[in-house]
Amino acid sequence: MSQIRDMNLWESGKRKIDWVESNMPLLRQIKKDFEAEKPFAGLKVALSVHLEAKTAYLCKVLAAGGAEMYITGSNPLSTQDDVAAALVKEDLNVFAWYKATDDEYHAHITEVVKIGPNIIIDDGGDLVSLIHNHYPELIPNVIGGCEETTTGIIRLIAMNNDKKLKFPMVLVNDADCKHLFDNRYGTGQSVWDGINRTTNLIVAGKNVVVAGYGWCGKGVAMRAKGLGASVIITEIDPIKAMEAVMDGFKVMPMNEAAKTGDFFVTVTGCRDVITEADYYNMKDGAICCNAGHFDIEVDVAGLKKIAAEEKLARDNIMGYKLKNNNWIYIIAEGRLVNLAAGDGHPAEIMDMSFAIQALSALHLVKNKGKINDFIVHVPIEVDREVARRQLVNWDVTIDTLTPEQEKYLNSWEAH
């Protein structure tokens, strides 16, 4: 019942999945546990995450635990057709293909929701939104779900505040072993991997404008600095702006930063971060891209409206000529540059994030009917278990508290 582009591509996809498996020791260990325990036996799992090799291996891990998997992508440009074919070859159900139209993308998500999932693995909130708005009769089947990214968490909290969220959702992105490493080191490396392979331009000596100084923005700025760029941060949060200044970066509004930037990277989770007025302030040849979840941070539609001419400048780079004769370039249509123009985060980084996902799903199943809150934080035990396992994989040992130290830390009278 799968809907994919080309089944003949499966061998290429299998090679990709085999490669990441060899570099994801946490998930390999969890897979062995799941194979022995079968915690998801008899359960349907609906998953909407960027459909590339690391995600595919997470799907195989959940399937090893007995889950009946129904898989789609969370972005039309991040699905890899060969990986989708490889999953179908393994008898998993996949509804996704690269460059899906808006209608096709919605249809694929709908197919995954219609099966009546017991567990939802979401990245950006599309599955949760769809089941609440269009398939409420299926909500009683849902034990709970896990949300991968900041944007999805923002939507979940808004739903919960409006009393619209009807089942528990684990905020995977808020786990320390997720945002401290995935958002910072993963985004930092993968964004520049995507930009560099797509543009083939040097970063050293350029002005890089990073919009947003959350964990993802910190990673992008850190890597830009390491590549030799002069980095400018734009922010709306005064505390984060202070942090950026103390980290050695210039901070200014976008309308000022637009005048000097060579590369622009948005990582805010908000819309209309780069708009028509900013394009007119930019120098000829400025390159814009987005590393936030949705393609509304860089206003590409607005740029098309004011462009006098447009051209494909290079694979995955569109050029738009303004009336002042300046060319502005957009990578990957303003969609996630690290996935739409690259392979996403490194395998070792996603190993931690997807370990949190897998163990959070396990937490939901083990505590079915016992979780009263719909906004659920990753249990600290899960976070620390992932960290402990990772340190073992790295052959790193740490100290432990003595009984006397524990007593000291837990007593207000001790000196």
Secondary structure, 3 states (H helix, E strand, C coil): CCECCCHHHHHHHHHHHHHHHHCCHHHHHHHHHHHHHCCCCCCEEEEECCCCHHHHHHHHHHHHCCCEEEEECCCCCCCCHHHHHHHHHCCCEEECCCCCCHHHHHHHHHHHHHCCCCEEEECCCHHHHHHHHHCHHHHHHCCEEEECCHHHHHHHHHHHHCCCCCCCEEEHHHCHHHHHHHHHHHHHHHHHHHHHHHHCCCCCCCEEEEECCCHHHHHHHHHHHHCCCEEEEECCCHHHHHHHHHCCCEECCHHHHCCCCCEEEECCCCCCCECHHHHHHCCCCEEEEECCCCCCCECHHHHHHHCCEEEEEECCEEEEECCCCCEEEEEHHHCEHHHHCCCCCCHHHHHHHHHHHHHHHHHHHHCCCCCCCCEEECCHHHHHHHHHHHHHHCCCCCCCCCHHHHHHHCCCCCC
